[in-house]
């Protein structure tokens, strides 16, 4: 069962395409772990408020917030000794906190914070969100005492960036071009940079390509950031080690839609290529089958025949009741057709993930809206009890 995975790992990274119930599944993992007596944190990188709303909160911020035990009690849920905490990553705040922590002195710190390039890069630079998510995960694992951390990521295309964020940062910091630029900056010093700022001819030339102000801000940023590069590089390596740790597992959430299966399979291949630990595939919203072919054959006629013996059939317009029963019978046939398609798709998923086919967990369609802690707790039991092949 999936509940064993929750007990065995310290970090679960939940990934998958959009629209398959990934965030709700991550929240369900966290709720079940907390009810099992674990101190649990669910961290989302998705800016939508789905996680906060399902936890009964208006919003989540960049700091861990404990879900009050009173909320569980009001929902009729016994939390026991467990704790549930939640937070939503704010890329800018996390980047600022890293600078606060590792800037060598107040002057460098203020210079970075006031730099126009940094203000833009800390939120818009490609990969900044993914790296800061890994930075936050590193910080929490190293400095907090959670029994389980559940990281809810953006849809698959962005989640793939999580795998490469540490390597990309380390590659950039160790690249020849950045090293050459750093050495040139050190050689030029403030005098050289000052001359560049007052050389109108040079600035007009730069402005054609990147904008002179942007280039100066970039040089200032690199110069100020110099003494922090070694620390960032070391942390990038540590994050990479964490992602491959045996107490970490990636959980792929998908559905029975062909496109979702394809995306999940693509991510699975990337995990294997990157030597990252795979934990499970959760196939959400699988329609269970309730009827056999012999039950469906002539179902409409059977229902009408049964209805004719009832007082209600005589009390109402028999023609319209019969048409209603025929539509109900057709709805049963249509549902069973979809249920059998889902069963075939689950087989397809197991085949697609055949090296780990025993870690494919179909989760039957949950027939209730999940909008509060009570419904989330019921869904958590629904998910945690799912069994593999």
Secondary structure by P-SEA (a helix, b strand, c coil): caaaaaacccbbbbbbccccaaaaaaaaaaaaaaaaccbbbbbbccccaaaaaaacccccccbbbbccaaaaaaaccccccbbbbbbbbcaaaaaaaaaacccccaaaaaaaaacaaaaaaaccccaaaaaaaaaaaaaaaacccccbbbbbbccaaaaaaaacaaaaaaaaaacaaaaaaaaaaaaacaaaaaaaaaaaaaaaaaaacccaaaaaaaaaaaaaaccaaaaaaaaaaaaaaaaacccbbbbbbbcccaaaaaaaaaaaaaaaaaccccccccccbbbbbccccccccaaaaaaaaaaaacaaaaaccaaaaaaaaaaaaaaaaaaaaaaaaaaaaaaaaaaaaccccccbbbbcccccccccaaaaaaaaaaaaacccc
